[in-house]
Amino acid sequence: MSSRNALSAGARLTRRALCASIAVLLAATALPTLALDAAPSPNATINLIRLMVKKGLISQADADGLITQANTEAAQAQRAAATAQAAAPVADGAQPGDVRVAYVPQSVRNEIRDQVKQEVIAQAKTEHWAEPNALPEWLDRISWSGDIRVRNEWWLYSRNNSPYFIDYATLNRNGPFDINQISQGVNPPILNSQQNRLNILDMQAHLAMTAKVADTVTAGVRIGTGNDNNPVSTTQALGGGLVKKDIWLDRAWIQWQPYSWGSLTFGRMADPFFVTDLIYSPELNFDGIAGKFKVPFNSDFEGFATAGMFPIQYTGNNSPAQGFGYDKNQSNSRWLSAAQLGLTWHIDEDMKWSTALAYYFFDGMRGKLSAPCPIYTGVDYCSTDDDAPSYMLKGNTLFLLRDIVPDPSSPSNYAQPQFVGLSYDYHLANVTSTFDFKIGETPARIQADYVRNMAYHAKDALTRYANGLGTPVNNYESSTSATESGPYKSGPVGWLVRGILGNPNPMAANEWNVTFGYKYLQPDAALDGLTDVNFHLGGTNAKGFIFTADYGIATRTWLSARYFNAKQVFGPPLSIDVVQLEINTKF
């Protein structure tokens, strides 16, 4: 039974293979025959199987099995084709490499268009490339500012002033001066101490440019007026035959501020320290490098610090030009090294107190007596001539710098051309304090300032050199004789107190302030060449009252009236009153 079944199955497989082969051969003749029978099936395989049954190649039972299998496979193929057709892209004529974009609704396209338009317009306005005749973008990083002041002033000297004040600043500037000529009736330069100067019309002007070079770098240049290149004033006298006025480079600096709490400034800059006008002129600028730092401890307290190094004077590279022939002077550069620590206390919304302690170390300012100097041989330079201060006013203790060798041919009457130098060093300890508050709705301020020259020792000026060399030539008390002087008298202390009622800086119409203060500055408390030139016409060895008033007449424009009443601290009488009326504007 099993053998027969195996033979029957083998026969069936043989028949099926044969049928498949014959189906291909008979496909061409099958179509006419199918047309004569029942309606043909859409499935070509089924039509072939029916034809094979009709030809007797296979039995009807075998044909029925093959038809069932063909229908199943056809249904599976239709389902796969339908899935592929649904996934296939619509034939839209796209070529290889084309990019298909999903449909974007018109409302979305309008929104995108408006947004892009706004961004382009904003960029065009910023960079000016859409505006005709517009300036380039980099000019937006540059700002301009300036100020102009026109002043009329009076210098009033007491008739009781001594007439015997040597102008040592002019002596150095025009010198050397042969002091031997004094015995022959030729006086050195003399300060005016008794003749008033009325209605002196002058002006001051500054123009500054500041550029934001980068996020952390700012640079600035300022030019200003001035009668000369002195460091403490840019006041320019008017008149003089209506000649044109000079312009000077007043400031030029680069500031690098990598952090909000700290910056470094290089070049010629405004005074970086927290100060009053006790030891420095308000118009004094500093040459060098300064760092400024702020440390907010909390909402009420903020610390600040400033430090810097500033060159004051250099030895000339070829100094002396003639002097002792091949010998050149060693470097004797003079520098100011300074540091200041301070604290600001915001007591409340209308009350603030700031105080700072500073130390200003002026290195090498003290003059030195020269080596024996044989002027009679024809040399025109002594070894310490460079020690003469590059700029000075009046008040500091001075001595004759040159140790001149007598002329052997005339030992009792020989030329003694001299410069003067400073008798002391200047190492200044300074405490400055400002208290801001309000009286009702009116701003008010109290200032206090104290300085002491820690390098001052009175006897040093008298005993420094033997045989009377190095003895001070000024700062002696008055004497009953015109040909004699009283004892030497100087001091290292200075202080200032001032009260201000009203807006300290009136920048609008009808803003105002009034000020009353008192200043006291002993001869060697500070360098006289750096002080305010309005009080006692500059210098040290002065004390007196200060009255000022400001009144705003328009935006950034105001009128000022100032009265400085000052006289000497020590020595012969020298009382000088200065009255100033002025109009100021800033832009």
C-alpha positions as CSV (number, residue, x, y, z in Angstrom):
1,M,0.0,0.0,0.0
2,S,2.8,2.4,0.9
3,S,4.7,1.5,-2.3
4,R,1.7,2.4,-4.4
5,N,1.2,5.7,-2.6
6,A,4.9,6.6,-3.1
7,L,4.6,5.7,-6.8
8,S,1.4,7.7,-7.1
9,A,3.0,10.8,-5.4
10,G,6.1,10.5,-7.6
11,A,3.9,10.3,-10.7
12,R,2.0,13.4,-9.6
13,L,5.3,15.4,-9.2
14,T,6.5,14.2,-12.6
15,R,3.2,15.3,-14.2
16,R,3.3,18.7,-12.6
17,A,6.8,19.4,-13.8
18,L,5.9,18.2,-17.2
19,C,2.8,20.4,-17.2
20,A,4.8,23.5,-16.3
21,S,7.1,22.9,-19.2
22,I,4.3,22.2,-21.6
23,A,2.4,25.3,-20.4
24,V,5.1,27.6,-21.6
25,L,5.2,25.8,-25.0
26,L,1.4,25.9,-25.4
27,A,0.9,29.5,-24.3
28,A,0.8,30.7,-27.9
29,T,-1.9,28.2,-28.9
30,A,-3.9,28.5,-25.7
31,L,-5.4,32.0,-26.5
32,P,-7.5,30.9,-29.5
33,T,-8.8,27.9,-27.5
34,L,-9.7,30.0,-24.4
35,A,-11.7,32.2,-26.6
36,L,-13.9,29.2,-27.6
37,D,-14.5,28.1,-23.9
38,A,-15.7,29.8,-20.9
39,A,-14.7,33.4,-20.2
40,P,-11.0,33.5,-19.5
41,S,-9.7,34.2,-16.0
42,P,-7.7,37.4,-15.4
43,N,-5.0,35.1,-14.1
44,A,-2.9,33.7,-17.0
45,T,-1.7,30.7,-14.8
46,I,-5.2,29.5,-14.2
47,N,-6.0,29.7,-18.0
48,L,-2.9,27.6,-18.7
49,I,-4.0,24.9,-16.1
50,R,-7.4,24.7,-17.7
51,L,-5.9,24.2,-21.1
52,M,-3.7,21.4,-19.7
53,V,-6.8,19.6,-18.4
54,K,-8.5,20.0,-21.7
55,K,-5.5,18.5,-23.5
56,G,-5.5,15.6,-21.1
57,L,-2.1,16.3,-19.7
58,I,-3.4,16.5,-16.1
59,S,-6.4,15.4,-14.2
60,Q,-9.1,17.7,-13.0
61,A,-8.2,17.0,-9.4
62,D,-4.6,18.1,-10.0
63,A,-5.8,21.1,-11.8
64,D,-8.1,22.2,-8.9
65,G,-5.1,22.1,-6.5
66,L,-3.0,24.1,-8.8
67,I,-5.7,26.7,-9.3
68,T,-6.2,27.1,-5.6
69,Q,-2.5,27.7,-5.1
70,A,-2.4,30.2,-8.0
71,N,-5.3,32.2,-6.6
72,T,-3.6,32.4,-3.2
73,E,-0.3,33.6,-4.7
74,A,-2.2,36.1,-6.9
75,A,-4.0,37.6,-3.8
76,Q,-0.7,38.0,-2.0
77,A,0.9,39.7,-5.0
78,Q,-2.0,42.1,-5.3
79,R,-1.7,43.1,-1.6
80,A,2.1,43.7,-2.0
81,A,1.6,45.8,-5.1
82,A,-1.1,47.9,-3.4
83,T,1.3,48.6,-0.5
84,A,4.2,49.5,-2.8
85,Q,1.9,51.8,-4.8
86,A,0.8,53.7,-1.7
87,A,4.4,54.2,-0.7
88,A,5.7,55.2,-4.1
89,P,5.9,59.0,-4.9
90,V,3.5,60.5,-7.4
91,A,5.0,60.7,-10.8
92,D,5.3,64.5,-11.1
93,G,8.1,64.7,-13.6
94,A,10.9,65.1,-11.0
95,Q,14.4,64.4,-12.3
96,P,17.2,62.7,-10.4
97,G,18.9,65.2,-8.0
98,D,15.7,67.3,-7.6
99,V,14.7,68.2,-4.0
100,R,11.1,67.6,-2.9
101,V,9.7,70.2,-0.5
102,A,6.6,69.5,1.5
103,Y,3.7,71.8,0.9
104,V,3.8,75.0,3.1
105,P,0.5,76.8,3.6
106,Q,0.2,80.3,2.4
107,S,-0.3,81.7,5.9
108,V,2.9,80.2,7.1
109,R,4.7,81.5,4.0
110,N,3.4,85.0,4.7
111,E,4.6,84.8,8.3
112,I,8.1,83.7,7.3
113,R,8.3,86.5,4.6
114,D,7.4,89.2,7.2
115,Q,9.9,87.9,9.7
116,V,12.7,87.8,7.2
117,K,11.8,91.3,6.0
118,Q,11.9,92.7,9.6
119,E,15.3,91.1,10.2
120,V,16.8,92.5,7.0
121,I,15.5,96.0,7.7
122,A,16.9,95.9,11.2
123,Q,20.3,94.8,9.9
124,A,20.2,97.5,7.2
125,K,19.5,100.2,9.7
126,T,22.3,99.0,12.0
127,E,24.9,98.7,9.3
128,H,23.5,101.7,7.2
129,W,23.9,99.8,3.9
130,A,20.3,100.5,2.9
131,E,20.4,104.2,3.6
132,P,21.8,106.5,0.9
133,N,24.9,108.6,2.0
134,A,24.9,106.8,5.4
135,L,28.0,106.7,7.6
136,P,29.7,103.3,8.0
137,E,28.8,101.1,11.0
138,W,32.2,101.6,12.8
139,L,31.4,105.2,13.4
140,D,28.6,104.1,15.8
141,R,31.3,102.9,18.1
142,I,32.8,106.4,18.4
143,S,31.5,109.1,20.7
144,W,32.5,112.7,21.0
145,S,32.4,115.0,24.0
146,G,33.9,118.4,25.0
147,D,33.7,121.5,27.1
148,I,34.3,125.2,26.8
149,R,34.8,127.7,29.6
150,V,35.2,131.5,29.2
151,R,36.4,133.3,32.4
152,N,37.2,136.7,33.6
153,E,39.4,136.9,36.7
154,W,41.2,139.2,39.1
155,W,44.4,138.6,41.0
156,L,44.6,140.8,44.0
157,Y,47.8,141.2,46.0
158,S,48.0,142.7,49.5
159,R,50.1,145.9,49.7
160,N,51.7,144.4,52.8
161,N,53.3,141.5,50.9
162,S,57.0,141.2,50.9
163,P,58.6,142.1,47.5
164,Y,61.5,139.7,47.9
165,F,60.3,136.4,46.4
166,I,62.6,134.8,43.9
167,D,60.8,132.9,41.1
168,Y,62.8,129.7,41.2
169,A,60.6,128.1,38.6
170,T,61.7,130.7,36.1
171,L,65.3,130.5,37.3
172,N,65.4,126.8,36.4
173,R,63.5,127.2,33.2
174,N,65.7,130.0,31.9
175,G,68.9,129.1,33.8
176,P,71.3,128.6,35.0
177,F,71.5,131.9,36.8
178,D,74.8,133.4,38.0
179,I,74.1,134.1,41.6
180,N,77.3,136.1,41.8
181,Q,75.6,138.8,39.9
182,I,73.3,139.5,42.8
183,S,76.1,141.3,44.6
184,Q,76.4,143.4,41.5
185,G,72.8,144.5,41.5
186,V,71.5,142.0,39.0
187,N,68.5,140.2,40.5
188,P,67.3,136.7,39.6
189,P,63.7,136.3,38.4
190,I,61.3,137.9,41.0
191,L,57.7,136.9,41.6
192,N,55.1,139.7,41.5
193,S,53.7,140.0,45.0
194,Q,52.2,143.5,45.1
195,Q,50.8,144.6,41.7
196,N,47.2,143.6,41.0
197,R,46.2,142.0,37.7
198,L,42.6,143.0,36.8
199,N,40.2,141.7,34.1
200,I,42.2,138.8,32.8
201,L,40.0,137.2,30.2
202,D,40.9,133.6,29.4
203,M,39.3,130.4,28.2
204,Q,39.6,126.7,28.3
205,A,38.4,124.1,25.7
206,H,38.6,120.3,25.3
207,L,37.5,118.0,22.6
208,A,37.5,114.3,23.3
209,M,36.9,111.2,21.1
210,T,36.2,107.8,22.7
211,A,36.1,104.6,20.6
212,K,34.7,101.2,21.6
213,V,37.3,99.2,19.8
214,A,36.1,95.8,21.1
215,D,33.9,94.3,23.8
216,T,36.8,94.7,26.3
217,V,38.8,97.5,24.8
218,T,38.2,101.3,24.7
219,A,40.5,104.0,23.5
220,G,40.3,107.8,23.8
221,V,42.1,110.9,22.7
222,R,41.5,114.5,24.0
223,I,43.0,117.7,22.9
224,G,43.0,120.9,24.9
225,T,44.0,124.6,25.0
226,G,46.8,126.0,27.2
227,N,49.3,128.8,27.5
228,D,52.1,126.3,27.6
229,N,52.7,122.6,28.3
230,N,52.4,122.8,32.1
231,P,50.7,119.7,33.6
232,V,48.2,121.5,35.9
233,S,46.2,123.9,33.7
234,T,44.7,124.1,30.2
235,T,43.7,127.7,30.6
236,Q,44.5,129.9,27.6
237,A,44.8,133.7,28.0
238,L,42.9,135.7,25.4
239,G,44.2,138.8,23.8
240,G,47.9,138.9,23.1
241,G,47.4,140.7,19.8
242,L,44.5,138.4,18.8
243,V,46.9,135.7,17.7
244,K,45.8,132.1,17.2
245,K,45.8,129.8,20.2
246,D,47.7,126.6,20.8
247,I,46.2,123.1,21.0
248,W,47.9,120.4,23.0
249,L,47.5,116.6,23.3
250,D,45.8,116.5,26.7
251,R,45.0,112.8,26.9
252,A,45.6,109.6,24.9
253,W,44.8,106.2,26.4
254,I,43.8,102.6,25.9
255,Q,41.7,100.8,28.5
256,W,41.3,97.0,28.7
257,Q,38.5,95.8,30.9
258,P,38.3,92.0,30.7
259,Y,36.0,91.9,33.7
260,S,33.3,94.2,35.0
261,W,35.2,94.6,38.3
262,G,38.6,95.5,36.9
263,S,40.4,97.4,34.2
264,L,43.9,98.5,33.1
265,T,44.5,101.9,31.5
266,F,47.6,102.7,29.5
267,G,48.9,106.1,28.2
268,R,48.0,109.6,29.3
269,M,44.8,109.5,31.3
270,A,42.6,111.4,33.7
271,D,43.5,111.2,37.4
272,P,42.5,107.6,38.3
273,F,42.5,108.2,42.1
274,F,39.7,109.2,44.5
275,V,41.0,112.7,45.4
276,T,40.1,116.4,46.1
277,D,42.1,119.4,45.0
278,L,44.3,119.3,48.1
279,I,47.5,117.8,46.6
280,Y,46.6,117.6,42.8
281,S,45.1,120.1,40.4
282,P,41.7,119.0,39.1
283,E,43.1,119.4,35.6
284,L,46.1,117.1,36.2
285,N,46.5,114.1,34.0
286,F,48.7,111.1,34.6
287,D,51.2,109.4,32.2
288,G,51.7,105.7,32.7
289,I,49.7,102.6,33.7
290,A,46.9,102.4,36.2
291,G,44.6,99.5,37.3
292,K,41.2,100.1,38.9
293,F,39.2,97.4,40.7
294,K,35.8,97.2,42.5
295,V,34.7,94.6,44.9
296,P,31.0,94.7,45.9
297,F,30.8,93.0,49.3
298,N,27.0,93.3,49.5
299,S,24.2,95.8,48.6
300,D,25.5,98.3,51.1
301,F,29.3,98.1,51.0
302,E,31.6,98.2,48.0
303,G,35.4,98.2,48.1
304,F,37.6,99.8,45.5
305,A,41.3,99.9,44.8
306,T,43.6,101.8,42.4
307,A,47.3,101.2,41.7
308,G,49.7,102.6,39.1
309,M,53.1,103.6,38.0
310,F,53.7,106.9,36.3
311,P,57.0,108.3,34.9
312,I,57.8,111.9,36.1
313,Q,61.1,112.7,34.6
314,Y,63.9,110.9,32.6
315,T,67.6,111.5,32.3
316,G,68.4,112.6,28.7
317,N,70.0,109.8,26.7
318,N,72.9,112.0,25.6
319,S,73.2,114.0,28.8
320,P,75.3,115.9,29.2
321,A,75.7,117.2,25.7
322,Q,79.1,118.8,26.4
323,G,79.9,118.8,30.1
324,F,82.8,116.6,30.9
325,G,83.5,115.3,27.4
326,Y,83.1,111.6,27.0
327,D,81.3,111.0,30.4
328,K,77.5,110.5,30.2
329,N,75.2,110.5,33.2
330,Q,73.7,107.3,34.6
331,S,70.0,106.8,34.5
332,N,68.2,108.8,37.1
333,S,64.6,108.3,36.2
334,R,61.9,109.6,38.5
335,W,58.7,107.7,38.9
336,L,55.5,107.9,40.9
337,S,54.3,104.6,42.3
338,A,50.9,104.8,43.9
339,A,48.2,102.6,45.6
340,Q,44.9,103.5,47.0
341,L,42.3,101.3,48.9
342,G,38.8,102.6,49.6
343,L,35.3,101.7,50.8
344,T,31.9,103.1,49.9
345,W,29.0,102.6,52.2
346,H,25.5,103.1,50.8
347,I,23.8,104.0,54.0
348,D,20.4,104.5,52.4
349,E,19.0,105.8,49.1
350,D,20.0,109.4,49.8
351,M,23.1,108.9,51.9
352,K,26.5,107.6,50.9
353,W,30.0,107.7,52.5
354,S,33.2,107.0,50.7
355,T,36.7,107.0,52.2
356,A,40.1,106.0,50.9
357,L,43.7,105.6,52.0
358,A,46.4,106.3,49.5
359,Y,50.2,106.3,49.4
360,Y,52.0,108.2,46.7
361,F,55.7,107.3,46.5
362,F,57.6,109.9,44.3
363,D,61.0,108.1,43.8
364,G,64.2,110.1,43.3
365,M,62.6,113.6,43.4
366,R,65.2,114.9,45.9
367,G,68.1,116.7,44.3
368,K,71.7,115.8,44.9
369,L,74.7,118.1,45.1
370,S,76.9,117.8,42.1
371,A,80.5,116.7,42.0
372,P,83.0,119.6,42.1
373,C,82.2,121.4,38.9
374,P,85.0,123.5,37.2
375,I,82.8,126.0,35.3
376,Y,85.8,128.2,34.8
377,T,87.3,125.7,32.3
378,G,84.4,126.3,29.9
379,V,82.2,123.3,30.6
380,D,78.5,124.1,30.6
381,Y,77.2,121.2,32.6
382,C,77.5,119.8,36.2
383,S,76.8,116.2,37.1
384,T,73.4,116.7,38.8
385,D,71.8,119.3,36.6
386,D,69.2,116.7,35.6
387,D,68.0,116.7,39.2
388,A,66.4,120.1,38.7
389,P,62.6,119.6,38.7
390,S,61.1,119.5,35.2
391,Y,58.1,121.6,36.4
392,M,57.6,123.5,39.7
393,L,55.6,126.5,41.0
394,K,56.4,127.8,44.5
395,G,56.6,126.6,48.1
396,N,58.8,123.5,48.2
397,T,62.2,123.8,50.0
398,L,65.0,124.2,47.5
399,F,68.8,124.3,47.5
400,L,71.6,125.1,45.0
401,L,72.5,121.9,43.0
402,R,76.0,122.9,41.7
403,D,79.2,122.6,43.8
404,I,81.2,125.1,41.7
405,V,85.0,125.1,41.9
406,P,86.4,128.7,42.3
407,D,88.3,130.1,39.4
408,P,92.0,130.0,40.5
409,S,92.6,133.2,38.6
410,S,89.9,135.0,40.6
411,P,89.0,133.0,43.7
412,S,87.0,135.8,45.2
413,N,85.0,136.8,42.2
414,Y,84.0,134.1,39.7
415,A,80.9,133.0,37.8
416,Q,78.5,130.8,39.8
417,P,75.7,129.8,37.4
418,Q,73.2,127.7,39.4
419,F,70.1,125.5,39.2
420,V,68.0,124.6,42.2
421,G,66.7,121.2,43.3
422,L,64.3,119.8,45.9
423,S,65.6,119.4,49.5
424,Y,63.3,116.5,50.4
425,D,61.8,113.4,49.0
426,Y,58.0,113.2,48.8
427,H,56.3,110.0,50.1
428,L,52.7,111.1,50.7
429,A,50.2,109.3,52.9
430,N,46.7,110.6,52.1
431,V,43.3,110.0,53.6
432,T,40.3,111.3,51.6
433,S,36.6,111.1,52.7
434,T,33.3,112.3,51.1
435,F,29.9,112.2,52.7
436,D,26.8,112.7,50.4
437,F,23.3,113.2,51.9
438,K,20.2,115.4,51.4
439,I,18.8,118.2,53.4
440,G,15.1,117.8,52.5
441,E,15.3,117.4,48.7
442,T,18.5,119.3,48.3
443,P,21.7,117.3,47.8
444,A,24.6,118.1,50.1
445,R,28.2,116.9,50.4
446,I,31.0,117.2,52.9
447,Q,34.7,116.6,51.9
448,A,37.7,116.0,54.1
449,D,41.2,115.4,53.0
450,Y,44.5,115.0,54.9
451,V,48.1,114.5,53.6
452,R,51.5,114.0,55.3
453,N,54.9,113.8,53.6
454,M,56.4,110.8,55.4
455,A,59.9,111.5,54.0
456,Y,60.1,115.0,55.6
457,H,62.6,115.6,58.3
458,A,63.4,119.2,58.8
459,K,67.1,118.8,59.9
460,D,67.9,116.8,56.7
461,A,67.8,120.0,54.7
462,L,70.2,121.7,57.0
463,T,72.8,119.1,57.8
464,R,72.9,117.0,54.6
465,Y,76.2,118.3,53.3
466,A,79.2,119.9,55.0
467,N,80.5,123.4,54.7
468,G,77.1,124.9,54.3
469,L,76.5,123.2,50.9
470,G,72.9,122.1,50.4
471,T,71.5,124.7,52.7
472,P,67.9,125.7,51.8
473,V,67.6,129.0,49.8
474,N,63.9,129.6,50.7
475,N,61.3,129.1,53.4
476,Y,62.8,131.3,56.0
477,E,60.8,133.4,58.4
478,S,60.6,137.1,58.1
479,S,63.4,139.3,59.5
480,T,63.5,142.9,60.5
481,S,66.3,143.4,58.0
482,A,65.9,143.3,54.3
483,T,69.3,141.7,53.9
484,E,68.8,139.0,56.5
485,S,66.4,136.1,56.9
486,G,64.8,134.6,60.0
487,P,65.0,130.9,60.9
488,Y,64.2,128.1,58.4
489,K,60.6,127.0,58.7
490,S,58.7,124.3,56.7
491,G,56.3,121.4,57.4
492,P,54.9,118.2,55.9
493,V,51.2,118.5,56.6
494,G,48.2,119.5,54.6
495,W,44.4,119.3,55.0
496,L,41.1,120.4,53.5
497,V,37.5,120.6,54.6
498,R,34.6,121.6,52.3
499,G,30.9,121.7,52.4
500,I,28.7,121.7,49.2
501,L,25.0,122.5,49.2
502,G,23.1,121.7,46.0
503,N,24.0,119.7,42.9
504,P,27.8,119.4,42.7
505,N,27.6,119.2,38.9
506,P,24.7,121.3,37.6
507,M,23.7,120.0,34.2
508,A,20.2,121.4,33.9
509,A,18.6,124.8,34.0
510,N,18.0,126.1,37.6
511,E,20.3,123.5,39.2
512,W,22.7,125.2,41.6
513,N,25.3,124.8,44.4
514,V,27.2,126.9,46.8
515,T,30.5,125.8,48.4
516,F,32.5,126.9,51.4
517,G,35.9,125.4,52.3
518,Y,39.2,125.9,54.0
519,K,42.6,124.6,52.7
520,Y,45.9,124.4,54.6
521,L,49.1,123.2,52.9
522,Q,52.5,123.5,54.5
523,P,55.6,124.0,52.2
524,D,56.7,120.4,51.9
525,A,53.4,118.5,52.3
526,A,53.2,117.9,48.6
527,L,54.9,118.6,45.3
528,D,54.2,122.3,44.6
529,G,54.2,121.7,40.8
530,L,51.1,119.5,40.9
531,T,48.8,121.6,43.0
532,D,45.7,123.7,42.0
533,V,46.8,126.9,40.2
534,N,43.7,128.8,41.4
535,F,44.3,128.7,45.1
536,H,47.2,131.2,46.0
537,L,48.0,131.0,42.2
538,G,49.4,127.5,42.7
539,G,52.0,125.9,44.9
540,T,52.3,125.0,48.6
541,N,52.9,127.0,51.7
542,A,49.3,128.4,51.5
543,K,46.2,128.5,53.7
544,G,42.8,130.2,53.3
545,F,39.1,130.1,52.4
546,I,37.4,129.0,49.2
547,F,33.9,130.2,48.2
548,T,32.2,129.1,45.0
549,A,28.7,129.1,43.5
550,D,27.3,127.5,40.3
551,Y,23.9,128.1,38.6
552,G,22.5,126.3,35.6
553,I,21.1,128.5,32.9
554,A,20.4,125.8,30.3
555,T,21.0,122.2,29.7
556,R,24.7,121.4,30.3
557,T,25.4,125.2,30.7
558,W,26.0,127.1,33.9
559,L,27.5,130.2,35.4
560,S,30.2,130.1,38.1
561,A,31.6,132.5,40.6
562,R,34.7,131.7,42.7
563,Y,36.7,133.5,45.4
564,F,40.0,132.2,46.8
565,N,41.3,134.0,49.8
566,A,44.8,132.7,50.6
567,K,48.1,133.7,52.3
568,Q,51.3,132.0,53.3
569,V,51.6,129.5,56.1
570,F,55.3,130.3,57.0
571,G,57.7,133.0,55.9
572,P,57.3,136.5,54.6
573,P,53.8,137.8,53.9
574,L,52.3,136.7,50.6
575,S,48.5,137.2,50.5
576,I,46.8,136.6,47.1
577,D,43.0,136.8,46.5
578,V,41.7,135.3,43.3
579,V,38.2,136.2,41.9
580,Q,36.7,134.4,38.9
581,L,33.5,134.8,37.0
582,E,32.8,132.3,34.2
583,I,30.4,130.6,31.9
584,N,30.8,126.8,31.2
585,T,29.2,124.4,28.8
586,K,29.6,120.7,28.1
587,F,28.6,118.6,25.1
